[in-house]
Structure formats: C-alpha cells, structure tokens
Amino acid sequence: MWRGRWRTTGGALVRVILVWAVSTLTMLALAGILPDFRLQSGDGDSITQIGLTAAWGAGAFGLLSALVWPVLVRALLLVPALVLGLLVFFLNGSLLLLALSLIPSGRGQVAPETAVVVAAVMSAVASATSTALAVRDDEAYRRRLYRLADRRRRRRPQRGASGAGESPPGMLFLQLDGVGYEALRHAAGRGLMPTVAGWLDGSHRIASWRTDWSSQTGASQLGILHGSNFDVPAFRWYEKDTGEVVVCNRPTSAAELQRRAVARTRDGGLLTLDGASRGNLFSGGADQLALVLSVSARRGRANRSRAGYFAYFSDPANAVRTALSFVAEAAREIGQSLRARLARERPRVSRGGMYPLIRAFATVVERDVVVAAVIGDMLAGRAAVYADLVAYDEVAHHSGPHGRDTDRVLARLDRSLALLARVAEHAPREYRIVLLSDHGQSPGETFLGRYGLTLKDLVRAGCGLPVSRRAGRTRSGAEARTAVLAALHRPVEEDAEAHPERGPDPVVLASGNLGLISFPDVPGRASRERIERAHPALLATLANHPGIGFLLVDGEVLGPDGTVARLDDPGAAEELLARYGPGAAQAVRRTDAFPHVADVMVNSAYDPRTGSVHAFEEQIGSHGGLGGEQGHPFLMWPVLLSEPGQDLVGAEAVHEVLRRWLREADGPQLPLTAPAEDPRPEARSSGAFPSAGVPVQDEST
C-alpha cells in the first residue's frame, strides 16, 4: 500500500517538475522573441540569473493558475459564455502580471497587451505538456470524472424527495468482440485481466453459449440487439432476387438487416427504453447513438452517429492522449509484425499497407470514443447501454487469437473495464454490468497459405473455368476497415463485388472459414441434381478436398469419400458432423431453411485436436463457420440477476435473457405497436453522446 502511494506521489512530482521546466523554457523563448517582455534587470544579468528569473516567473504563474483560476471561474459562472470567453485572456494576462511582480528585484517586466499573448502561449504549452505526461495517470482521470459526475448530479432533475436514489438499477452491456469463453477464462486465470478475475471471484458468474452456424458479429449482434437473425447465412452473401451482395459491415446492408429484423419481430430492439447504442453494427432501437454502422449511411444533417468523434475530439486533452496512443499502437504493430517476420512465425498473414493504422484505429480511437460515450451515458443515468469494444477481434485476425499481441490487448481492455466500474460507483443510479461476446476465434493457417489457392480458384477449377496462375488474396472483412471509412465519411457502399454480373460464372464469397457459392443464372435455390448436371466435377472436387470439411446443398450434407446425410433423416447429419460438436447439425438445419442460403455452403476442415480451421479470408484467427472456439462466446452476469438457463443456443436466446434482466431491473421494454412508428433505422433519431469532455484511460503500453 505504502509503495503504491509513494509511486503515485513520485509520479505526480516528476510531472510537476517537467511541466515547470517546459514552462520555463517557453518563457525564455518568448522573452527572446517579444520586444515588450524581458526577464533581466536594466544592468543586465548572466544567463544563469535570467534562467532563474524565468523559473521563478513560470513557477509563480503556474501556482497562481492552479490556486486562483478555479476561484475566478466559479465567480464568473453567471457571466454570459461569449463575454467569459473574452475575459479569459485578460484574466490570464493579469495573473501573469501578478506573477512577474513577485520576481525579486523587479527583473520581470511586460507590457499589458503582451502579457495576454505570453499568458495564452504558456497556458497552452503547459496544458499540452501536462496532458501528454498524464497519459498513464489513472488518478488524474478519476478526479476529472468525479468532478464531472458531481456537476451532472447537480443538473439532473430529482424524482422525488430522495432524489436519484429512487432510480431503478441501470444495465450496462459490454461486448468484448471476438473474445471466446476459453480465451476469457484463460486470460483471467493468468492475471492478464485482474478486473474480470475479481468479478468472477465474487460478484459475477460466467457461462458459454453457442452461436448459430454464422459465427460472426453481424448475425450475433443482430440477434442479440433485435431478437432475430433469421436469413443471415453468413457475413456476406449473394441475393438472387436483387442481384446484390449483402455484407454485414456495409452501412446500407446493416440498415436493411436491421429493418428486416424489426419487421419480423415487430419490436424496436433491446434498447428502446432510454437506451444508448455505442460502437455497434445495429442500433438496438436506442435513441442515443454513436458510431453505429446501420445509421452511418445517412448523408447530411440526418447522420449524427459520427458526431461521437467530433464531440470526443473537441476536448484537446482527449485529442492529445488519443493521438499519442494512436501513434504508439501503430508503431507497436509495425514492430510486432517485423518480429513475427524475422522469427518466421507460422501461420502468418500480411500486415503491411494501411493495416497498422486500421489496427490503431480499432484498438485506440474507437475504444476511446466508445468508452467515453459509455461514461457519459452512466453519468447521465441512462437505463440501458450496449457497447462493442472491437480491439481484440481486429488484432486476433492478423496475429492469431493466442499470443503476446492479443494478451496485451486483453490487458488494456481490462483496464477500460476497471475505469468503467469506477465511474459506475459515482453514477446517479446503480449499474449492473454484464459482459458478453458475440463469437470466439479459431486459429489456423489460411486456406490459401495451406493449399496455395483460394476457394474461388478451387470452385472455378471444379467448374472447368480458367483459373489465374497467380492466386489472389481474399480481402479480410474485419469490421474495423468499414468503421474507419465511415468515420472519415468515405464511400463504402459500392464496389465491383457489390453487384456481380448475372451469368454462368459462380459467385464465390468468403466469411471466415465459411464459403458460399451461388449461381446467378439459376433462379431460386439450385438443386444438387442441377449443379451436378451443369458442373459434374464441382461437388466431388470440393467435398474431397482436404481443406474442406463438409458442404450443404439443398437439404443434404456432403462429406468426403461420397458420404451424404439428409437433414430430414434423424441422426444422419448429427453423425456426419459429430466432430464439430453438439448442436452442429441443428445449426446447419436452421440455416438450410433461410430464403437466401447459398446454392452451396462450404465449411472448412476442422481439427479437434488443435482447434484449428482454415479461413477462406486472409485471417489466422477467424470466425464465421463451425469448428473450435469461434462458436463458443461467453456471457458473464452479476449474481444479483437470475440465471440465464442451461445450454444457451443462438443469439436470439441471448436476446431473451437480456430482455428478462431488463425487466427485472426496470420493467418490460416496450415493443413497436403503433403503425405510425417507422421501424427503419433511417427514421430513428440519434444523439451525440454527452461525454465530450470526458477523458478516457490511455492504454498505449
């Protein structure tokens, strides 16, 4: 305990000395530049004496600013904002004049109009230096958060004589994107996530749940937030009726998927009652939105989801902290990638180009903005908040789900959880924090890396079509890339793959270790007989390839060596898919009933001994199909809530559990019943989150 206190005190003292030194150098530089500002007597002084004078003046100005400025600001709270903004400069200049008057022998002199300039420059430099040095100072953050919490409590209307104490508990749902059940347990057990470990030792319980066949964020989060992921067969798929490729992380596709879910359930979503959605693909019916993809396709003033970035970075302290962490994270990725290349680690994928910046965006910028938004939501006392932290998922795709790279990401996520827990202690209502994930990650060498060709190449060869001699790479579909484009307001809607030409060539798409093959010239779903008649070698070529586990073709599961199991034959599919674990046949059977299921669904091979799969994208940590940890995310809840039940299967079942917990806290969520209520996400209002000035804990190391 004493060691920690001495360390904190020592760190604060070092920061004060460094800020003082920088302020002294700034004052010396300004004295050399400005003619009406001097730091020496009329007879002249030595360099040492001038330096001591500058140190005295900088120290006096800093001390007066720390002691007097808060009192002045409090005294001027009733002054109109515009007038106060002008007074700031003159008051700051007055403090500098007072500080210089305290220098012995009258060595410091400055003209009043110059004092305003000197004070403004010194305040800006000191603020930037202090902010940069406080990057790892959690206590500084805590103090600022407590002050903000107190201000919000004073502004918040009381509900009665006892005030905010009458508010029922709020619910905070934090999604750790891509963190599987075993990965979380392992990280907590090894001490990487002490906050999570502490919760598991006392206040929380944890369980694993099984995803649908499409084990990816689009399907899982749509089911969790909106109660239905029906007809979402993969991360991307081709719809013959429209001739378009639907991609879960394309803004217009996300908006359409949300519209379909709302229409199917006739319910706005999990967050319709005083809810906030932060950093998600879908809104969940919340009115308060920030960084929500399904509304980012809006153009003009209607799109306020991106306002989260502008509100967050309007605070210079936030901007400096996040910018420093962004640069550090990009440099860390370059170093880690170089280390992996020099060590000839396998498996490995390309991590060059823009990826270091994309990773830094996901692990720093998006995290900071989302955490700040959640802090604002808690201090505002919102009833339900759902936020997605995507850092682990992005890094695991390129570094693998297990290793030093992802360990550091998990440790930094735990620090964010600790910060949110501390803020919750000072919120105007009690918050029950639920952690969950949307899927896990399965390791393994890519299909291209293992076999030297892509799934598309194999399909074209099986169809007797020409294949390029040089195998092309299938671009990763990680969510962070689209989030970056949406944040920059860059067009992400249309590309050559969004509208494939109708013709005899098959459309081949990849979603992790799940592949989809569609024949645009065949109306409706192609039967096995029709496929074999048009392409006799295709199905056998795919089913017997060592990198492919099984196929789904019109109600039949095809395995190697000619094995076939009809889904309507009890027990047959369960036996063929036994290596993929309990519930695999049930998941395949459900997908087979989707209107937009592909003509041929392809699941990669899976090795139960190593837990490895072969992604059809360039990912060595993947998810999207069956096999391994990708299909086993976690749900972690406070013991105050009821048990979720045994054997949770599917995201829709998780939605029902979260609904029940909301009812336990504050009554039922209200469904959309009025016909006049437009369920489309485009018609929902969004609000900039109220935490523009809330700092976020830095995780740059």
N, C-alpha and C positions, 0 to 999 in steps of 0.2 A: 504494500500500500504506500509506504513512505517513498519507495523507489519510484513509483508511478508519479507521486506528487512532485518529487524533485525533478523528474524528467519533464513534466509539464511546465513547471516553473522555469527550468533552464531553457526550454524551447521558447517560451514567451520572452525571456530576457534576451536571447540571441536575436529574435525578430525585432525587438525594440532597438537594439544596438544597430542592426543592419539598416533599418528604416532611418534612424538618426544619421548614420553615415551617408546614405544616399541623399537625404535632405541637405546635409552639409555641403556635399559636392554640387548639388543643384544650386544652392545659394551662392557658392563661389562662382559657378559658371554665369549665373545671372548678374552678379556684381561686375564681372568682366565684360559683359555684353551691354548692359543698360547704363547709360551715362548718368542718370539721376539716382544711382544706387551704389553706395560704397560701404566697405567694411574695414576702413582704416582711418586713423586719425589724420589731421591735417599735416603732421610732420612726417607721415609715412611710417609703416610698420614692416617688420620682417614677414616672410612667407609663413613662418610658424605662427606668429601673432595673428595674422589675417585668418589662418585656418582655425585657430582657437576662437576667434571672434565669430566666424561662420558657424562653428559648432555650438557656441553659446546661443546665437540667434536662432538657429534651427531647432535646438532643444527647447528654448523658451516658446517659440511659435507652436511646436508640437504639443507641449504641455498645456498651453492656453487653449489650443484647439480641442484637446481631449476634455478639459475641465469646463471651459466657458461655453464652447459651441453648443453642447446639448441644452444648456440652460437658455441660451438665446433662441434656439429653435423652438423650445417649448413655450417661451414667452411670446413668440410671434405666430403661434398656431392660428390665430384669428385673422391674420393678415391675408388678403387675397393671394392666391398662388402666384399670379403674374408679378405682383409687387414684391412678394417674398423672393422670387427668383432674381429680381434685380438687386434687392437688398443683400443677398448672399455675398455678392462680390465686394460690396462696400464694407460689410461687416468683417469679411475675411481680411480685407486690406487693413481695417482698423486693428485687428488682432496682430497683424504683422508689425504695424507701427508701435503698438504697445510692447511687443516682444523686443524690437530693436532698441526701444528706450530703456530696457532693462540691462543692456550690454554695458559693462563698466567703461568709464572714461568717454562715453558718447561716441564710440567708434562706428556704430551702425547708423547710417542716415539714408533716408529715401524720400523722394517726393511722393505726396499722397496719391497722385494718379499712377505713379509707377508701383506703389505698394499694392495696388489692386492687381496688377499684372503679376508681380512676384508672388503674391499670396496664392493666386489661382494656379500658377505653374507648380509651385511647391506642393499644394494640396493634391493636385492631380498625380504628381510623381509619387508622393508619399502613399496615396491611396492605391496606385497600381503596384507599388513595391510591397505594401502590406498585404494586398490581396494575393500576389504571387507567392509570398512567403507563407501565407496561411493555407496553402493548397492542401496540406495534410493535417490542418488543425481542426479536429472534430469538435473541440470545445468551443472554438470561435463560432462555428456553425450552430452549435446548440444554443449559445447565448443569443444569437440573432433570431433563431427560431422561437425561443421563448418570448422575446420582445414582440415578435410578430403575432404570436398566439395571444398575448395579453391585449394587443390592440384589437384583434379580431373579436375577442370576448367582449370588449367594451362596446364594439359596434353592433354585435349580434343582438337582435331583439330577444327579450326574455319571454318565455312561455308561461310564466306564472310567477308566483311569489318565490318559488325555489329556483327559478331560472333554468339554465341549461341542464341542471341535474335531472329534470324530468324527461329529457330526450331519451328515447329507447336506444339500445346499442346500434351502432352502425356496422356495416360489413365491408371489409377490405379484402378483395380477392386479388392476389398477386400471382401472375402466371410466370413461371420460370421456363421460358420457351426451350423445348428440347431436352430438358433435364429428366432423365428416366428415374424410375423408382430406385433401382440399384445404384445408379450414379449418385443420387442424393444421399442415400444411406451410407454409401462408401465415403463420400466427402465429409459427412458429419462425423462418422466414426474415426476418420483420420485427423480431425481437428481443423480441416480446411474451412468449415462453416460452423464456428462456435455458436453463433446465434441460433441456427437451426438445431444444433445439438442440444442447446439449453432448452429450447422449446420441447423437443422430443423427450427430454428427461423429466419434464413436469407438466407443462400446460397444454401440449398438443399430442395428437395421435396421427398415425400415418397409415395409408393403405395404398395398394397398387390397383389400378383399373386398366381394362383392356380397351384399346382403340378399335375402331372399325378397320376394314381392310386398308382403307386410305388413311394411313397413319401420318397425317401432316396437319399443319396449323389451320389451313382453310377448312377442312372437314371438321376437325375437332372444335375449333373456336366457334364456327357457325352453329354446331350442335350445342355447345356449352352456353353461348350467349342468346341464341334464338330458339333453342329447343328442337331444331330439325336440321339434319344434314342429308336429308333424302336427296337422291340423284346427284351426289357429289362423288363420282367414282374415283377421282384422283386429284392431284394438284393441278393438272391441266388435261383437258380432253377436247375432242372434236365433236361438235353437234351437227349432225347432218341436216337437220331442219333449217338451220340458219347458215350453215357453211362456215361457221366461226369456231375458232379455238378459244375455249374458256380457260382462263388462268386465274387461280385464286388470288394472286397478289397483283393483278392488274386492276386498277381502280374501277373501271366500268364493269368488269366481271364481278368484283366484290359487291358493288352496288346491286347488280342483278341477282346475285345469290342471296343477298340479304332480303331483297324484295320477294323472292320466291319463298324463303323461309317464313317471312311474316305472313304471306298469303296462305301458306299451308297451315300454320299454327293459329292464325287469327289472333296473334299476340305480338305486342311490340318488342318484347325481349325481356331479359333478366333485369335490366336497369331502368325500366320505365318510370319507377317511382323515385324521384330525387336522386338519380344515378349519374355517374360520370364514367366515360369510357376513354382510356388513355393508352395510346400506342398500339391499338388493336387493328385487326383487319375489318372488324364489323363494330357497329355502334352499340348493339345490345339494347337499343331503344332509349339510350341516355340522351338527355338534353344537353349536358355538358360534354363536349367532345374536344379532344386534342390529339393530333397525329393519328386519326382514324382513316384507314385507307378507303373505305367504302364511300366516304364523302369527299375525298380529295380530288375526285374527278370534276367536281364543280368548278366553274370558272367565274371569276369576278368576285363581287362582294358576298355572294352566297356561300363561298367556301371560307369558313372560319376555322376549320380544323387545323390549318397550318399556322394559325395565329399563336399557337403554343410556342413555336420557335421565336417569333418576334417578341412575344411577351417575356420569354425567358431571357433572351439576349439583350433586352432593353436595359437590364441591370449590368453595368460594367464589371462588377465583381464576378457575376456568373460568366460573362464572356471571357474574362481573363483566365479563370480557373478551367473552364471547358476547353479553351484554345490550347492551354499548356498541356492538359491531359490528352487532347486530340493528337498533338504533335508527338508526345511521348508514346502513345499507343501505336501510331503509325511506325515510329522508329522501332518499337518493340517487335512489331510484326515483321519488319524487314530483317531484324536481327534473328528472330526465331526461324524465319524461312531460310536464311542463309545458313544457320546452324544445321537445320534439317538436311539441306542440300549437301553441305560438306560432310556430314555424317552418313550420307547415303541412306537415310531412313526410308523404309518401305512399310506400308504404301505411302505414296506422296503424290500430290497434285500441284499444278501450277498455282503459285500465289503471287504472281507479279502483276504488272499493269496497274489498274486502279484498285486492286483488292486491298492493299494496306489502308487506303483512305476509306473504303467501304467498311472494313472491319472497325476502324477508329470511329466511324460514324455510329455503327451499331453498338459498340461497347462503351462509348463515351457520350457522344452528343445525344443520341436517342435515350440512353439511360438517364442522363442528367435531366433532360427535359421532362421525361415521364415521371421520374422521382419527384421533381419539383412540382409537377402538376398534382401528384397524389398528396404531397404535403399540403398544398393549397386546399385540396378537397377535404382533407381531415380537419384542417384549421377552420374551414368554412362549415364543418359539421354535416357533410353530405351523407345520405343514408346508405348508399351502396356505391362502391368504386371497384372497377375491374381494370387492371393494368397489366400489360405484357412487357416483360424485360427479355429482349431477344439476344443478348450478348453471347450466352453460351452456345446457342444454336448456330450462330454465324461462325464462331471460331471452330466448333466441332466439325462443321462441314469440311473445313480445309486442313485442320490439324488433327482430326480424329477425336472421338468422344472421350478418350482417356489419355492423360499425359500432362506434362508440365504446363503447356499452353492453356488447356481448359481448367487445370487446377487453379491457376491464378485468376481466371475469370470467375470461377465459383467463389473464391475467397473475396473478390471485390463485390460480387452480388450479395454475399453475406453481410458485408459492411453496409450496403444500401438497406438491407432488411433491418439491421440494427438501428440505423438512423430513423427509418420509418417507425420502428417500435418506440423509440424515444419521443418522437413527435406525437405519437398517439397518446402518450401519457399526458400531454398538455392540450389535447383537442377538447372542444366543448362537449363532446359526448364520448362514451366508451366505444372502442372499436375492437371487433373480433376479427383477427387476421387469419385468413385462410390462404395457404399456399397450395398451388397445384401446377401441373404441367399438361401440355396438350399432346405430347408424344415423347418418346425417348430417342436415342440414337444408336444405330447398329454400326459397328466398324466393318471395314473390309476394303480390299482393293477394288477399284472401279472395273466395270466390265471391259472397258477399253484398255485399261492398264493390264488386265489379266489375260485377255484374249486377243488384243491387237485390232479389234474392230468394234464399232458401235452397234447398238441394237438395230438402228436403221440400216446399216450395212448388211447385217445378217438377214433382215427381212427382205431387202432388195435382192440379195443373192438367192433366197428361197423362192422369190417370185420370178427369178430368171431375168431380173433387170440389171442394167450396168451398175457397177459399184466403183466408186472412186478408189484409185490405188492408194491415195493418202487418206487415212482415216481422219475424219473431222471430229472435233470435240463437241459434246453436248453441253451447252451453257448451263451453269448451275442456276436453279430457280430460287435461291435463297431470298427471303423477304427483304433483307437489308438493301439490296440493289434498288428495288422499286421504292422503298422508303426514302432513299437518297434522292431519286428523281422527283418524287412527289414533294419532298421538302424544298427542292430547288425550282419547283413548278415547271419541270421539264416534261415534254410529252412522252408518255409511256404507253399510249393506247394502241397505236397502230404500228405493225411491222410486217415483214414479209410472211411470218409464220401465223399471223392472226387470221388470215383469210386464205387458206390453201386453195389452189385451183382444183375445181372438180374435174376428175379424170380417172384413168385406170390406176395411176400410181397410188400406193397406200400412204396414208398419213401416219407417221410413227412419232409418238410423243413419249417423253420420259418423266416420271415423277418419283425420284429416288430410285429404289430397286423395283419399282412397278412400271411396266411399259404398257402402252396402249397402241393398238393397230386398228385403223379404220379404213374402209374402202369407200371413198366419196361417191363413186359411181354406182354403188349398190344401195337402193332405197331401203330404209329400215335396217334392222339388225341382220347381218349376213349369217346364214346357217352354216354349219360345218360342211355339209354337202356342197353348198355353193362355193365355199372357199376352196375346197379340195378340187372341185371341178375346174375352177379358174386358175388355181395355183397348186398343182398336185404335190409339190415338194415342200411347201411352206410350213405346214403344221408339224410334219415329221422333223424338218430341219430345226425348228425351234424347240420342240419337246425333247429331242435327243441331245441338244447342246449341253455340255457340262456346266455352263454358267447359268442355265435356266432351270428353275425348279418345277414349275407347272404352268399350264395355260388354262384359261377359261374361255370356252367357245360355245355360245348358245346353250347354256344349261349343262354343259359337260366339262369336267376337269380332265385334262390330258397331262399325263406324266411321261417319264422316259420309258423306253422299250415298249411303247404301244399301250401302256396302261391307261384305262379310261374309267371314270366314275361319273355316273349321272347324279346330279344334285337331288333329284327326286327319288333316288334309290337310298333308303335309310341305311346309314352306316358306311356306304361305299366311299363317299367323299371324306368322311372322318378318318377312314383307314389310309387313304392315299395322302392326306395332308397331316398325318399324325406328327411328323417331325416339326411342324410349325406351331405346335402347342394346342392346348384346349381352346375351343372356340374358333379355330381357323376355318373350318367348314361352314360354320354359322355365318361368319363374316363374308365369305365368298358367296354364300347363298343369298345373303341380303343384297350384295352388290349386283348380282345377276338379275335382280328384279328392277334395277334402275332403268328408266327410259333411255338414258344417254350412256349406258355402258358401252364400251368399245366392242367392235366385232371380235377382237382377240385381246384378252387381258393377259399380260405376261408378268409372272413373279420370278425374280431371280432365284438362283440356288441359295440354300442356307445351310450352314454347317453348325449343328447344335453344340459341337464340342468347343468351338471358338466363338460362337455367336456372330459370325461374320456373314455378310451378304455382299453382293456385287451391284453397286449403284449404276444405273444407266446414264447418270449425270456425272460430272466431274466432282465427286464428293467422296471422301474416305470415311466420313461419318455421315450416314444417310438415314432417311426415313421416308415413308410413303407407301410401303407394302407390308408383307408379312415376313417375320423372321427376326428373332432376337429381341433386344431391349427396346427397339423402336416402338413396339406395340404395347409397352408397359410403362406409362407415365404414373405419376403419383397424385394423391390427394391428401393434404395434411390439414387438420382442423383442430380448433380448441376443444378441450374436453367438455366445455360448457354446452356445446352443441350436441345434438343427437347423433347417434352412429349412422354412417351413410348406408349401411347394409352390406351384405355379403356379395362378392362377385359382381362388382360394377362392370357392365359391358356396354361400351359405346358412349359417345359424348352426350347423347340425348339423356342417358341415365344420369350422368353427372349434372346436367342441367336441372333435372328434377330434384336432386339432392340440394343443390344450391338454392333452388326455389324454396324448398322446405326450410332451410336455415334462415332465409329472409323472412319467411312467415313467422318463424319462432322469434325473430328479433323485432319485427315491426308490422306484422300482419301481412296479408297476401299482396302480391304485385297485381296491378290492375291490367287486364287484357284490353286490346283494342276492340271495342264493340260498336262504336258509332261509325256508320258508313262514311261520314264526312271526314273521318280521320284518315289521311293518306298514309299508307304503310311504307311508301317508298322512302329510302334513306335520303333522297334528294329533297324531300319535303320536310325533313326534320330540321329543327333549328339546332345550331351548335353555338357553344360559347367558349370564348377564350378562357383558359383556366386562370384562377385568381391568384396565382402564386408568382407573379412576375418578379418580385423582389426576393424570392426565397432561394437561398443558396443551396447547392447540392454537394454532398460529400464527395471529395475527389478520390479517385481510385487509380491514380496514374502509376502506381508501383505495385 
